[in-house]
Amino acid sequence: MKQSQNRRNFLVVVDESPEMKVALTYASLRAKKVDGIVTLLYVMTPIESQQWLAVEESMKQEKLDLAHSTLERYSAEVIKKSGRKPIIHLREGQVAQELLQLLEEEISISVVVLATSTSPENPGPLVELLSRRMASKLRVPVTLVPGSLSEAELISLTER
């Protein structure tokens, strides 16, 4: 992926939280503004071993199908908002560990974009984990976007 190494590369961790969509929009708009690219990371949680192999295989396939459809949907949003197809990473494991591993492997990633939860009690599990317990392990900055921002507000912020 040599072509992306010279571009600013915005990593978004994909999940189904409302704030992830804010992070995705921000990253896509920033990528468009700076001629950058968006990278999407989707992490599937491992399936506990089942007594019946057929059941376990069926569950794995369902998770994989969900991951692919989710990534297709969000890839379409990235293309629409940034003008470029995103780089996709699909992994199995724990989100924080896979994120750190990806950052080690992909030197082209220049920033992690996360949106905070709209809940006043908790900024979000990944935001809390990366900003407090794992911040010293990161090799790139983390941009925290308020999860309550509207698309109009995000457009205004990224136009500057």
Helices and strands as residue ranges (DSSP letters): H 2-5, E 9-14, H 18-33, E 37-44, H 53-82, E 87-92, H 95-105, E 111-115, H 125-128, I 129-133, G 135-137, E 142-145, H 151-158
